[in-house]
Amino acid sequence: MSPFAEPGSELHVCLLDFLKHKKIDLLHLETVFSELELTPDIITEVPMACLREISGMVEGRLWKFKIFCHDWTERLDEKRHAMSFRPLTDST
């Protein structure tokens, strides 16, 4: 998995990647998560009871999503960090 998401699209891209890699579709929760500003970088900090109430999902799937968000966010941060140090190329 090599996520790349433009700022502001992280939630959508993460949900798509979760579906792709775990075969669990949470795309129907995108609006709810977005309205509550629950982005992948903080979902791991949201109490399980709160996520169950918001989503109506079973706990096992939500744990998978929380773990996925943690790993996904770390990879995205690493990729953004690496890209920020990429040397500029001369276009001439």
N, CA, C and O atoms as CSV, one atom per row, in Angstrom:
chain,resi,resn,atom,element,x,y,z
A,1,MET,N,N,0.847,-1.178,0.000
A,1,MET,CA,C,0.000,0.000,0.000
A,1,MET,C,C,0.887,1.235,0.000
A,1,MET,O,O,1.793,1.372,0.822
A,2,SER,N,N,0.617,2.092,-0.903
A,2,SER,CA,C,1.379,3.326,-0.990
A,2,SER,C,C,0.408,4.482,-1.137
A,2,SER,O,O,0.182,4.967,-2.246
A,3,PRO,N,N,-0.170,4.929,-0.025
A,3,PRO,CA,C,-1.182,5.971,-0.132
A,3,PRO,C,C,-0.590,7.306,-0.539
A,3,PRO,O,O,0.531,7.644,-0.162
A,4,PHE,N,N,-1.326,8.029,-1.282
A,4,PHE,CA,C,-1.025,9.433,-1.468
A,4,PHE,C,C,-2.363,10.136,-1.544
A,4,PHE,O,O,-3.240,9.759,-2.321
A,5,ALA,N,N,-2.502,11.136,-0.745
A,5,ALA,CA,C,-3.753,11.881,-0.701
A,5,ALA,C,C,-3.428,13.358,-0.593
A,5,ALA,O,O,-2.623,13.781,0.237
A,6,GLU,N,N,-4.058,14.111,-1.429
A,6,GLU,CA,C,-3.928,15.563,-1.334
A,6,GLU,C,C,-4.582,16.016,-0.035
A,6,GLU,O,O,-5.540,15.394,0.424
A,7,PRO,N,N,-4.080,17.089,0.560
A,7,PRO,CA,C,-4.732,17.604,1.766
A,7,PRO,C,C,-6.225,17.828,1.530
A,7,PRO,O,O,-6.630,18.451,0.549
A,8,GLY,N,N,-7.019,17.313,2.438
A,8,GLY,CA,C,-8.470,17.430,2.331
A,8,GLY,C,C,-9.137,16.198,1.754
A,8,GLY,O,O,-10.353,16.043,1.874
A,9,SER,N,N,-8.364,15.315,1.127
A,9,SER,CA,C,-8.950,14.109,0.540
A,9,SER,C,C,-8.549,12.850,1.303
A,9,SER,O,O,-8.867,11.742,0.870
A,10,GLU,N,N,-7.868,12.999,2.410
A,10,GLU,CA,C,-7.334,11.864,3.140
A,10,GLU,C,C,-8.401,10.848,3.521
A,10,GLU,O,O,-8.202,9.647,3.342
A,11,LEU,N,N,-9.525,11.312,4.042
A,11,LEU,CA,C,-10.569,10.397,4.484
A,11,LEU,C,C,-11.080,9.552,3.319
A,11,LEU,O,O,-11.202,8.333,3.436
A,12,HIS,N,N,-11.372,10.192,2.214
A,12,HIS,CA,C,-11.900,9.466,1.057
A,12,HIS,C,C,-10.894,8.429,0.552
A,12,HIS,O,O,-11.251,7.278,0.302
A,13,VAL,N,N,-9.650,8.844,0.406
A,13,VAL,CA,C,-8.626,7.936,-0.100
A,13,VAL,C,C,-8.401,6.783,0.881
A,13,VAL,O,O,-8.234,5.639,0.457
A,14,CYS,N,N,-8.395,7.066,2.170
A,14,CYS,CA,C,-8.220,6.022,3.179
A,14,CYS,C,C,-9.366,5.010,3.113
A,14,CYS,O,O,-9.128,3.804,3.163
A,15,LEU,N,N,-10.584,5.484,3.003
A,15,LEU,CA,C,-11.732,4.575,2.913
A,15,LEU,C,C,-11.657,3.721,1.652
A,15,LEU,O,O,-11.995,2.538,1.688
A,16,LEU,N,N,-11.223,4.302,0.547
A,16,LEU,CA,C,-11.054,3.532,-0.694
A,16,LEU,C,C,-9.962,2.476,-0.534
A,16,LEU,O,O,-10.129,1.337,-0.971
A,17,ASP,N,N,-8.853,2.851,0.088
A,17,ASP,CA,C,-7.764,1.905,0.306
A,17,ASP,C,C,-8.185,0.790,1.264
A,17,ASP,O,O,-7.798,-0.364,1.081
A,18,PHE,N,N,-8.970,1.127,2.275
A,18,PHE,CA,C,-9.472,0.122,3.217
A,18,PHE,C,C,-10.348,-0.884,2.483
A,18,PHE,O,O,-10.227,-2.090,2.702
A,19,LEU,N,N,-11.209,-0.408,1.632
A,19,LEU,CA,C,-12.049,-1.301,0.829
A,19,LEU,C,C,-11.181,-2.186,-0.060
A,19,LEU,O,O,-11.402,-3.394,-0.148
A,20,LYS,N,N,-10.212,-1.592,-0.704
A,20,LYS,CA,C,-9.342,-2.322,-1.631
A,20,LYS,C,C,-8.542,-3.416,-0.915
A,20,LYS,O,O,-8.442,-4.541,-1.404
A,21,HIS,N,N,-7.979,-3.077,0.236
A,21,HIS,CA,C,-7.066,-4.003,0.902
A,21,HIS,C,C,-7.731,-4.925,1.914
A,21,HIS,O,O,-7.253,-6.036,2.141
A,22,LYS,N,N,-8.810,-4.488,2.516
A,22,LYS,CA,C,-9.470,-5.308,3.544
A,22,LYS,C,C,-10.830,-5.843,3.098
A,22,LYS,O,O,-11.438,-6.669,3.780
A,23,LYS,N,N,-11.298,-5.361,1.945
A,23,LYS,CA,C,-12.602,-5.795,1.404
A,23,LYS,C,C,-13.749,-5.479,2.359
A,23,LYS,O,O,-14.736,-6.210,2.436
A,24,ILE,N,N,-13.595,-4.371,3.086
A,24,ILE,CA,C,-14.649,-3.892,3.991
A,24,ILE,C,C,-15.030,-2.496,3.525
A,24,ILE,O,O,-14.198,-1.589,3.502
A,25,ASP,N,N,-16.283,-2.334,3.159
A,25,ASP,CA,C,-16.762,-1.075,2.591
A,25,ASP,C,C,-17.337,-0.173,3.682
A,25,ASP,O,O,-18.398,-0.448,4.243
A,26,LEU,N,N,-16.623,0.892,3.964
A,26,LEU,CA,C,-17.093,1.900,4.922
A,26,LEU,C,C,-17.357,3.235,4.230
A,26,LEU,O,O,-17.519,4.260,4.891
A,27,LEU,N,N,-17.400,3.219,2.904
A,27,LEU,CA,C,-17.599,4.464,2.156
A,27,LEU,C,C,-18.906,5.157,2.528
A,27,LEU,O,O,-19.008,6.380,2.431
A,28,HIS,N,N,-19.894,4.391,2.948
A,28,HIS,CA,C,-21.171,4.989,3.343
A,28,HIS,C,C,-21.044,5.851,4.604
A,28,HIS,O,O,-21.942,6.629,4.925
A,29,LEU,N,N,-19.918,5.703,5.315
A,29,LEU,CA,C,-19.688,6.496,6.527
A,29,LEU,C,C,-18.888,7.766,6.269
A,29,LEU,O,O,-18.650,8.547,7.190
A,30,GLU,N,N,-18.478,7.974,5.038
A,30,GLU,CA,C,-17.625,9.122,4.736
A,30,GLU,C,C,-18.264,10.443,5.143
A,30,GLU,O,O,-17.597,11.284,5.746
A,31,THR,N,N,-19.528,10.643,4.831
A,31,THR,CA,C,-20.203,11.896,5.170
A,31,THR,C,C,-20.260,12.102,6.676
A,31,THR,O,O,-20.004,13.201,7.168
A,32,VAL,N,N,-20.595,11.049,7.405
A,32,VAL,CA,C,-20.690,11.146,8.867
A,32,VAL,C,C,-19.322,11.469,9.466
A,32,VAL,O,O,-19.195,12.380,10.284
A,33,PHE,N,N,-18.308,10.722,9.055
A,33,PHE,CA,C,-16.961,10.988,9.563
A,33,PHE,C,C,-16.518,12.403,9.203
A,33,PHE,O,O,-15.924,13.104,10.022
A,34,SER,N,N,-16.808,12.808,7.990
A,34,SER,CA,C,-16.409,14.131,7.520
A,34,SER,C,C,-17.096,15.232,8.323
A,34,SER,O,O,-16.453,16.203,8.724
A,35,GLU,N,N,-18.391,15.087,8.556
A,35,GLU,CA,C,-19.134,16.093,9.321
A,35,GLU,C,C,-18.581,16.230,10.741
A,35,GLU,O,O,-18.586,17.318,11.317
A,36,LEU,N,N,-18.107,15.115,11.293
A,36,LEU,CA,C,-17.543,15.124,12.645
A,36,LEU,C,C,-16.038,15.392,12.641
A,36,LEU,O,O,-15.394,15.397,13.691
A,37,GLU,N,N,-15.490,15.614,11.449
A,37,GLU,CA,C,-14.061,15.858,11.259
A,37,GLU,C,C,-13.213,14.718,11.813
A,37,GLU,O,O,-12.154,14.942,12.400
A,38,LEU,N,N,-13.689,13.505,11.618
A,38,LEU,CA,C,-12.945,12.320,12.022
A,38,LEU,C,C,-12.114,11.856,10.837
A,38,LEU,O,O,-12.586,11.113,9.976
A,39,THR,N,N,-10.892,12.300,10.812
A,39,THR,CA,C,-9.972,12.000,9.731
A,39,THR,C,C,-9.095,10.801,10.131
A,39,THR,O,O,-9.005,10.469,11.312
A,40,PRO,N,N,-8.456,10.158,9.154
A,40,PRO,CA,C,-7.663,8.967,9.468
A,40,PRO,C,C,-6.599,9.185,10.548
A,40,PRO,O,O,-6.285,8.262,11.299
A,41,ASP,N,N,-6.056,10.375,10.629
A,41,ASP,CA,C,-5.000,10.634,11.611
A,41,ASP,C,C,-5.503,10.663,13.042
A,41,ASP,O,O,-4.700,10.539,13.967
A,42,ILE,N,N,-6.798,10.822,13.259
A,42,ILE,CA,C,-7.305,10.850,14.642
A,42,ILE,C,C,-8.290,9.721,14.947
A,42,ILE,O,O,-8.683,9.550,16.101
A,43,ILE,N,N,-8.687,8.965,13.959
A,43,ILE,CA,C,-9.658,7.890,14.191
A,43,ILE,C,C,-9.145,6.899,15.233
A,43,ILE,O,O,-9.935,6.338,15.992
A,44,THR,N,N,-7.842,6.682,15.275
A,44,THR,CA,C,-7.294,5.747,16.265
A,44,THR,C,C,-7.513,6.233,17.699
A,44,THR,O,O,-7.472,5.437,18.637
A,45,GLU,N,N,-7.742,7.522,17.868
A,45,GLU,CA,C,-7.941,8.096,19.202
A,45,GLU,C,C,-9.413,8.139,19.622
A,45,GLU,O,O,-9.722,8.429,20.778
A,46,VAL,N,N,-10.313,7.853,18.691
A,46,VAL,CA,C,-11.745,7.905,18.993
A,46,VAL,C,C,-12.127,6.636,19.753
A,46,VAL,O,O,-11.821,5.532,19.304
A,47,PRO,N,N,-12.792,6.783,20.898
A,47,PRO,CA,C,-13.191,5.601,21.663
A,47,PRO,C,C,-14.072,4.662,20.833
A,47,PRO,O,O,-14.894,5.103,20.031
A,48,MET,N,N,-13.879,3.375,21.045
A,48,MET,CA,C,-14.623,2.368,20.292
A,48,MET,C,C,-16.130,2.548,20.454
A,48,MET,O,O,-16.875,2.407,19.484
A,49,ALA,N,N,-16.582,2.852,21.651
A,49,ALA,CA,C,-18.021,3.024,21.870
A,49,ALA,C,C,-18.576,4.152,20.993
A,49,ALA,O,O,-19.677,4.045,20.453
A,50,CYS,N,N,-17.815,5.210,20.864
A,50,CYS,CA,C,-18.225,6.338,20.025
A,50,CYS,C,C,-18.288,5.913,18.557
A,50,CYS,O,O,-19.256,6.224,17.864
A,51,LEU,N,N,-17.269,5.210,18.086
A,51,LEU,CA,C,-17.273,4.750,16.689
A,51,LEU,C,C,-18.429,3.790,16.416
A,51,LEU,O,O,-19.047,3.846,15.353
A,52,ARG,N,N,-18.721,2.907,17.374
A,52,ARG,CA,C,-19.853,1.976,17.201
A,52,ARG,C,C,-21.161,2.749,17.108
A,52,ARG,O,O,-22.010,2.437,16.274
A,53,GLU,N,N,-21.329,3.760,17.963
A,53,GLU,CA,C,-22.550,4.558,17.957
A,53,GLU,C,C,-22.693,5.328,16.649
A,53,GLU,O,O,-23.780,5.377,16.073
A,54,ILE,N,N,-21.617,5.923,16.185
A,54,ILE,CA,C,-21.629,6.709,14.951
A,54,ILE,C,C,-21.909,5.837,13.735
A,54,ILE,O,O,-22.684,6.204,12.852
A,55,SER,N,N,-21.260,4.672,13.708
A,55,SER,CA,C,-21.270,3.864,12.493
A,55,SER,C,C,-22.303,2.748,12.467
A,55,SER,O,O,-22.782,2.364,11.401
A,56,GLY,N,N,-22.642,2.233,13.633
A,56,GLY,CA,C,-23.516,1.070,13.680
A,56,GLY,C,C,-22.803,-0.213,13.282
A,56,GLY,O,O,-23.443,-1.246,13.086
A,57,MET,N,N,-21.480,-0.152,13.161
A,57,MET,CA,C,-20.674,-1.298,12.729
A,57,MET,C,C,-20.281,-2.161,13.926
A,57,MET,O,O,-20.276,-1.704,15.069
A,58,VAL,N,N,-19.952,-3.418,13.636
A,58,VAL,CA,C,-19.482,-4.312,14.692
A,58,VAL,C,C,-18.063,-3.936,15.084
A,58,VAL,O,O,-17.310,-3.362,14.297
A,59,GLU,N,N,-17.722,-4.268,16.302
A,59,GLU,CA,C,-16.450,-3.836,16.876
A,59,GLU,C,C,-15.236,-4.372,16.112
A,59,GLU,O,O,-14.258,-3.647,15.933
A,60,GLY,N,N,-15.283,-5.615,15.665
A,60,GLY,CA,C,-14.146,-6.200,14.955
A,60,GLY,C,C,-13.781,-5.424,13.701
A,60,GLY,O,O,-12.604,-5.172,13.442
A,61,ARG,N,N,-14.778,-5.049,12.931
A,61,ARG,CA,C,-14.505,-4.276,11.711
A,61,ARG,C,C,-13.957,-2.898,12.047
A,61,ARG,O,O,-13.091,-2.380,11.342
A,62,LEU,N,N,-14.458,-2.310,13.113
A,62,LEU,CA,C,-13.961,-0.998,13.520
A,62,LEU,C,C,-12.523,-1.080,14.024
A,62,LEU,O,O,-11.733,-0.169,13.776
A,63,TRP,N,N,-12.170,-2.157,14.727
A,63,TRP,CA,C,-10.775,-2.325,15.152
A,63,TRP,C,C,-9.876,-2.452,13.939
A,63,TRP,O,O,-8.792,-1.870,13.899
A,64,LYS,N,N,-10.325,-3.215,12.946
A,64,LYS,CA,C,-9.537,-3.341,11.712
A,64,LYS,C,C,-9.343,-1.973,11.072
A,64,LYS,O,O,-8.258,-1.660,10.581
A,65,PHE,N,N,-10.392,-1.160,11.079
A,65,PHE,CA,C,-10.305,0.166,10.484
A,65,PHE,C,C,-9.366,1.066,11.281
A,65,PHE,O,O,-8.568,1.799,10.698
A,66,LYS,N,N,-9.456,1.016,12.606
A,66,LYS,CA,C,-8.568,1.841,13.431
A,66,LYS,C,C,-7.101,1.479,13.188
A,66,LYS,O,O,-6.262,2.368,13.038
A,67,ILE,N,N,-6.790,0.201,13.149
A,67,ILE,CA,C,-5.416,-0.245,12.905
A,67,ILE,C,C,-4.970,0.172,11.505
A,67,ILE,O,O,-3.848,0.640,11.314
A,68,PHE,N,N,-5.861,-0.002,10.533
A,68,PHE,CA,C,-5.554,0.388,9.161
A,68,PHE,C,C,-5.270,1.884,9.091
A,68,PHE,O,O,-4.308,2.298,8.444
A,69,CYS,N,N,-6.089,2.699,9.744
A,69,CYS,CA,C,-5.884,4.159,9.736
A,69,CYS,C,C,-4.541,4.530,10.328
A,69,CYS,O,O,-3.858,5.413,9.809
A,70,HIS,N,N,-4.155,3.873,11.399
A,70,HIS,CA,C,-2.852,4.147,12.021
A,70,HIS,C,C,-1.730,3.888,11.027
A,70,HIS,O,O,-0.883,4.752,10.800
A,71,ASP,N,N,-1.724,2.699,10.435
A,71,ASP,CA,C,-0.666,2.336,9.490
A,71,ASP,C,C,-0.710,3.209,8.235
A,71,ASP,O,O,0.327,3.635,7.727
A,72,TRP,N,N,-1.904,3.465,7.751
A,72,TRP,CA,C,-2.099,4.265,6.532
A,72,TRP,C,C,-1.568,5.680,6.740
A,72,TRP,O,O,-0.886,6.229,5.875
A,73,THR,N,N,-1.881,6.260,7.883
A,73,THR,CA,C,-1.446,7.625,8.188
A,73,THR,C,C,0.071,7.694,8.317
A,73,THR,O,O,0.690,8.649,7.850
A,74,GLU,N,N,0.668,6.691,8.944
A,74,GLU,CA,C,2.131,6.672,9.056
A,74,GLU,C,C,2.782,6.634,7.679
A,74,GLU,O,O,3.740,7.363,7.423
A,75,ARG,N,N,2.263,5.784,6.790
A,75,ARG,CA,C,2.830,5.696,5.443
A,75,ARG,C,C,2.638,7.000,4.675
A,75,ARG,O,O,3.538,7.436,3.958
A,76,LEU,N,N,1.487,7.616,4.821
A,76,LEU,CA,C,1.229,8.880,4.137
A,76,LEU,C,C,2.186,9.957,4.648
A,76,LEU,O,O,2.737,10.722,3.856
A,77,ASP,N,N,2.385,10.023,5.958
A,77,ASP,CA,C,3.310,11.007,6.532
A,77,ASP,C,C,4.733,10.780,6.023
A,77,ASP,O,O,5.439,11.735,5.699
A,78,GLU,N,N,5.149,9.516,5.954
A,78,GLU,CA,C,6.482,9.198,5.441
A,78,GLU,C,C,6.619,9.617,3.984
A,78,GLU,O,O,7.640,10.175,3.584
A,79,LYS,N,N,5.602,9.349,3.208
A,79,LYS,CA,C,5.646,9.707,1.794
A,79,LYS,C,C,5.688,11.225,1.618
A,79,LYS,O,O,6.462,11.732,0.807
A,80,ARG,N,N,4.876,11.941,2.360
A,80,ARG,CA,C,4.888,13.405,2.269
A,80,ARG,C,C,6.229,13.969,2.705
A,80,ARG,O,O,6.736,14.917,2.105
A,81,HIS,N,N,6.802,13.384,3.750
A,81,HIS,CA,C,8.105,13.834,4.231
A,81,HIS,C,C,9.171,13.602,3.157
A,81,HIS,O,O,9.988,14.482,2.886
A,82,ALA,N,N,9.159,12.428,2.556
A,82,ALA,CA,C,10.137,12.110,1.510
A,82,ALA,C,C,9.972,13.035,0.313
A,82,ALA,O,O,10.964,13.460,-0.280
A,83,MET,N,N,8.751,13.348,-0.045
A,83,MET,CA,C,8.510,14.221,-1.192
A,83,MET,C,C,8.954,15.650,-0.910
A,83,MET,O,O,9.342,16.373,-1.828
A,84,SER,N,N,8.897,16.060,0.353
A,84,SER,CA,C,9.295,17.427,0.682
A,84,SER,C,C,10.809,17.605,0.562
A,84,SER,O,O,11.291,18.734,0.469
A,85,PHE,N,N,11.561,16.503,0.562
A,85,PHE,CA,C,13.012,16.570,0.432
A,85,PHE,C,C,13.500,16.199,-0.960
A,85,PHE,O,O,14.704,16.087,-1.187
A,86,ARG,N,N,12.587,16.010,-1.877
A,86,ARG,CA,C,12.970,15.678,-3.239
A,86,ARG,C,C,13.626,16.886,-3.890
A,86,ARG,O,O,13.084,17.989,-3.821
A,87,PRO,N,N,14.763,16.703,-4.511
A,87,PRO,CA,C,15.435,17.848,-5.125
A,87,PRO,C,C,14.659,18.349,-6.347
A,87,PRO,O,O,14.041,17.574,-7.077
A,88,LEU,N,N,14.713,19.647,-6.539
A,88,LEU,CA,C,14.095,20.235,-7.714
A,88,LEU,C,C,14.927,19.889,-8.937
A,88,LEU,O,O,16.157,19.895,-8.881
A,89,THR,N,N,14.260,19.589,-10.037
A,89,THR,CA,C,14.980,19.290,-11.257
A,89,THR,C,C,15.052,20.518,-12.138
A,89,THR,O,O,14.142,21.348,-12.138
A,90,ASP,N,N,16.111,20.630,-12.872
A,90,ASP,CA,C,16.293,21.745,-13.794
A,90,ASP,C,C,15.528,21.441,-15.066
A,90,ASP,O,O,15.768,20.412,-15.697
A,91,SER,N,N,14.623,22.302,-15.452
A,91,SER,CA,C,13.779,22.058,-16.628
A,91,SER,C,C,14.449,22.459,-17.934
A,91,SER,O,O,13.831,22.367,-18.994
A,92,THR,N,N,15.696,22.900,-17.877
A,92,THR,CA,C,16.395,23.294,-19.103
A,92,THR,C,C,17.219,22.181,-19.671
A,92,THR,O,O,17.868,22.356,-20.702
